[in-house]
Amino acid sequence: MNAFKTWRQGLRDGMPIGLGYIAVSFTFGILARKTGLSVWQAVLMSAVNLTSAGQFAALGIVAASASYAEMALTQLIINLRYCLMSASLSQKVDGGTPFYHRLLVSFGVTDEIFGVSVVRPGRLRPAYNYGLMSAAIPGWVLGTLLGALSGGLLPPRVLSALSVALYGMFIAIIVPPARKSRVIAGTVAVSMLASVAFTYLPVLREISSGFRIILLTLVIAGGAAALFPVKEADADGR
């Protein structure tokens, strides 16, 4: 299969992500304007960051007039999970893939793009991820632009409903592979129970959300990989 057809497959698979991103980043655009950012500052932030949780956290830091050091540390903690996702995807990328392709693909590693990429059979080709990014990034930026331009026209209830769209995309990514694999379904169930424990238990709930994600990912995903390893032949799709 040539690169263009692979890119088109990625574009097709990324369309639901892009549409979902419009709803979520629409809320971000509105909140960015309320925080004091201009329309183009909000759009630029979405274009060069592409991190939902990191961007929403950044607005709170901007509103509090916190230091650059605090901003950098917060973003490092919240977005460190993308390093784990990239490390995982690197095992699916063909060994002969040039470094510049790996670098460009890493820019577009988000939770949703990672979810779609990691369950794709066979080796990953950069063209496929470029297709995903071609749908996801414009959707995220466009939603931010529309939200920033609309200002405070929407009531709080509608904004709250739009923010739920992000979790809807997570569910859409998780359910299909979980239905096919008991290991994945069990890992998801354990992750949900552990997340609830970290939310409500007295000591665990004091851990920041960024460190919480990293810790749960390392322990649960690492444990699942150790107990139920995937053979190299399966990763190659043969």
N, C-alpha and C positions, 0 to 999 in steps of 0.2 A: 504494500500500500504506500503510495507516494505521500509526501509531506502535506500537500494541499488537502487531500482526502482526510488525513489524520486530523488536520486543523479544523476541518468542517465537522468532524465527529465531536471534537472538543467544544466547538462553538455550539453545537446542538445540545450537548450535555450541560453546557454552562448557561443556557438560556433561563432555566428555572432559577438558578442562582442569581443571575442578573436581575430578574424580575423581583425576586425576594429582597435583594439588596436595595432596590428603589424604595420599597416600603420602609425598611429599617433606616437607611441613610436620610430619608425624608425627615424623620424625627430628629436625626442629628443636625440637619441643616437648620431646623427651627430653633433647637436649643443653642446652636452656635451663634445665631443672630441675637438671641436673648442674652448670651454671655458677653456680647460686645464685639464679636468678630464681624468683619464685613462679608459680603456675599462671596467675593473672590478669595478671601482668606479661608473661609470654610471649604470652598471647592478645592483650593490648593492642598489643604490638609488631607482631604479624602483622596486626592489624586496621588499624593506621595507617601501616604501611610497605609491606607487600605486595612485598617484594624479597627473593628467596631468597638470592642471593650477599651482599647487604648485611647481611641479618640474621645469617647464619652468621658473617660477618666481625665483626659487632658482638659476638657472644658471645666471640670470642677477645680482643677489646679489653676487654670487661667483666672477663673472667677475669684479664687482666693488670693490672687497675686503672689503665688508661691515662687520659690527660686527655680532657676534652670536646673540646678542639681536635683531638686525634688522631682521635677518633671522627668528628667532623664532616668532617675532611679525607678520611678513609678512605671514608666514605659518599659524599662528593662524587665521588671518583675512580671508585669501583665503579659508582655509579648514573648517572654522566654519560651513559652510552649511552642512557638513556631520553629525554634531550633530543633526541638524533639520531632516535630512533624517533618521538617526538612531532612533530618537524619534518617527517618523512616522511609521517606520517598526516595532518598538517594540509593537505597537498596533495590528499588524497582527500576531505576534508570539504567539504561544500557551502559556498560563499562567504557565504551568508546565515545561517550558524549563529551564534547569539548567543555572546558571550564566556563566559557562565556555563556553557553546555553544553560548550564546549571545555575549560574549567577542570575540570569534573567528569570528563569523559572522560579527561583527562590523568592523573588520579589512578590510573586502572585500566590504564595502559599498562605491561604486563609483556612479557617476551620472547614468551610464548605468545600472549597477546592481540594483540600487535603482528603476530605471524606470521599469525594467522587474519584479522585486519582488513586487512592490506596485500594479501592475495591475493583478497579479496572483490571481485567485479566491480562496476563502477559506483562512484558516490559513496557515502561513508559517512554514515549518519544516526546521530545520537547515541543513538537508541533501540536500535540494533543493539549498540553498545558497552556500553550499560547492561545489555543482556541477557547479554553475555559476562561482565561484571563480576558480575551477579547469580548466576552459576554459579561463577565462579572465586574470588571473595573469600570466600564462605561455606566453600568447600572448603578454602582455605588456612587460615582461622581454625579450622575444625572439626578439621582434621588436627593443628594445633598444640595444641588443647585435649586431644585424645585422647592425643597423645604426652606432654604435660605430666602428665596424670593417670596414665598407665601407668608413669611413672618408669623404672626400670632393669630392667623385666621381660624385655625382649627381649635376646638375645645380640648381640654385635658383628657377627657375620656377617649377621644379619637387618637390622640398621641399615645396613650397607654396601649390601645389596641394595636397600633402599628408596631410598637416595640416588641409585641409578642410574635411578630412574623419571624424574627430571628430564630426563636426556639422552634417554630414550625419547620424551618429549613433543616435544623438539626435532626428533628424527628424523621423528616423525609429521607435524609441521608442514612440514618441508622437502621430503620425498619427493614428495607429490602435485604441487606446482607445478614441481618439478625435472623430473619425468617429462614435463611438457607443454612445457617451454621449455628449449632448449639453452643459452640465455644464463644462466638461473638455475642450471642444472646445472653449467655451467662456473664460475660465480661461487662456488658452494658448494665445488666441487673446489679452486679456488684458495684459498679461505678455509681449508680443511682443511690444505692443504700449508703455507700461511703460518703457521697456528697451530702446526703441528708444528715448524716452523723456529724460532718464537719460544719454544718450550718447551725445545729441545735445544741450539741454537747458543749458544756461550759468551757473546757480548755481548748478544744479543737476550733471552736468558732472564733477564737481570737486570731487565728492565722489569716493573713490577708488572702483575698481571692486569687491573686496572681500566684503566690506560693502554694495555695491549695490546689490549683490546677496542675502545677508542676509536680507536686508530691503525689497526687492521685494518679497522674499519668505514669510516672516512673514506677510506682508500686504495683498498680493494677495491670497496666499494659506490659510492664516487665515481667510480672508474675505469669500472665497469660502466655507470653512468648516463651518463657522458660518451661512451663508445664505442657504447652501445646505448640511446639515449634512447627513452622511451615517449611516443608522441604523445598530445596532450591528449584526442583523441577516444577513444583506448583507455582512458584513465583515467576518462572519463565513462561508459564502457560502451556507446558508440554506434559 
